[in-house]
Amino acid sequence: MKKIIIIVIIIFAGTSSAALGQRAVAASAVPTLGAWLERDNALAQNANADPQGTKLQALHREIVNALVAAQAGDDANQAVGRPSTSCRQTSGPSQLTAEEIGKWLRARPKADHGLPLTELMKTFLRERLKCQ
């Protein structure tokens, strides 16, 4: 499979991430990890069937949408006084590669396969940003 590396930049700004998250969730239903992995595996086995990379781009877009929705959900919780379930970088943007996120997702235990990507992205951000 051709490796296409994209850089995902998440700017941790309260209002903008909430607005983006609402649009991202409205634009498409959040898949479970298991559904995402099935499509990722099928694409890896048949890389020549998608020469333009539209299916690969769709997988990447789902991850970006899940990251943005995770932050938007966290913003909404904090707005009503609930504790944060994710982490935020203290300053500036955080750069993540699709390869880094994909590797982390593929390493998740089977018990996580029924979870929505949005929930897993909260865990990913907590682990990667090492918050308390």
VOGU-3710 file (C-alpha; in Angstrom, 3 decimals, decimal comma):
1> mkkiiiivii> 0,000/0,000/0,000  1,298/3,428/-0,860  1,937/5,396/2,267  0,479/8,844/2,144  1,426/10,896/5,139  -0,674/13,860/5,993  -0,109/16,290/8,784  -3,075/16,960/10,986  -2,903/20,276/12,761  -5,189/20,724/15,689
11> ifagtssaal> -5,455/24,215/17,027  -6,799/24,040/20,523  -9,037/27,106/20,599  -12,299/26,695/22,485  -14,892/28,305/20,266  -13,400/27,377/16,943  -13,000/23,686/17,834  -16,585/23,526/19,113  -17,928/25,053/15,904  -15,772/22,815/13,731
21> gqravaasav> -16,731/19,757/15,764  -20,436/20,384/15,342  -19,986/20,663/11,568  -17,769/17,558/11,462  -20,251/15,423/13,407  -23,184/16,741/11,376  -21,365/16,020/8,109  -20,932/12,306/8,801  -21,743/9,685/11,386  -18,802/8,733/13,567
31> ptlgawlerd> -17,665/5,192/12,734  -16,524/2,668/15,299  -12,895/1,646/15,411  -13,840/-1,804/14,072  -15,589/-0,357/11,007  -12,692/2,006/10,357  -10,129/-0,817/10,675  -12,108/-3,033/8,268  -11,996/-0,338/5,591  -8,338/0,406/6,332
41> nalaqnanad> -7,422/-3,293/6,009  -9,419/-3,686/2,784  -7,666/-0,666/1,340  -4,256/-2,015/2,357  -4,993/-5,335/0,614  -6,212/-3,697/-2,584  -4,172/-0,484/-2,854  -4,253/-0,441/-6,680  -8,056/-0,270/-6,744  -7,997/3,327/-5,513
51> pqgtklqalh> -5,354/5,081/-7,618  -6,628/8,575/-6,775  -6,579/7,851/-3,067  -10,189/8,898/-2,476  -10,853/6,026/-0,074  -7,611/6,758/1,793  -8,549/10,421/1,984  -11,964/9,437/3,372  -10,291/7,390/6,131  -8,045/10,330/6,995
61> reivnalvaa> -11,010/12,708/6,990  -12,847/10,472/9,475  -9,876/10,658/11,849  -9,678/14,446/11,535  -13,444/14,691/12,111  -13,147/12,433/15,176  -10,297/14,535/16,608  -12,222/17,771/16,098  -15,447/16,255/17,487  -13,585/14,930/20,543
71> qagddanqav> -12,348/18,432/21,326  -15,758/19,969/20,648  -17,398/17,489/23,014  -14,818/18,308/25,630  -15,481/22,035/25,159  -19,212/21,450/25,620  -18,605/19,468/28,822  -16,354/22,166/30,229  -18,893/24,861/29,330  -21,403/23,240/31,685
81> grpstscrqt> -18,857/22,639/34,447  -17,959/18,989/33,814  -14,301/17,967/33,943  -12,214/17,610/30,800  -12,036/14,122/29,281  -9,304/14,999/26,815  -6,087/16,997/26,845  -5,091/20,262/25,321  -1,714/21,421/24,285  -0,688/24,401/26,371
91> sgpsqltaee> 0,367/26,548/23,423  0,399/26,497/19,630  -0,703/23,754/17,245  0,078/20,072/17,642  1,245/18,215/14,555  0,268/14,589/14,227  0,906/12,334/11,275  -1,749/10,035/9,896  0,804/7,240/10,220  1,212/7,927/13,958
101> igkwlrarpk> -2,542/7,953/14,564  -3,128/4,885/12,364  -0,420/2,903/14,160  -1,993/3,758/17,522  -5,478/2,794/16,284  -4,280/-0,532/14,835  -2,656/-1,387/18,189  -5,913/-0,976/20,150  -7,248/-4,143/21,797  -10,295/-5,936/20,380
111> adhglpltel> -12,350/-4,608/23,295  -11,995/-1,105/21,784  -13,285/-2,070/18,320  -16,895/-1,235/19,198  -16,021/2,259/20,436  -16,631/5,365/18,321  -13,497/6,993/16,897  -14,384/10,190/18,772  -14,004/8,436/22,135  -10,747/6,830/21,091
121> mktflrerlk> -9,367/10,180/19,950  -9,951/11,534/23,468  -7,823/8,682/24,793  -5,204/9,260/22,088  -4,940/12,952/22,974  -4,703/12,156/26,698  -1,900/9,660/26,083  -0,019/11,685/23,493  -0,172/14,965/25,400  0,418/13,134/28,696
131> cq> -2,046/15,155/30,749  -3,156/14,347/34,260
//
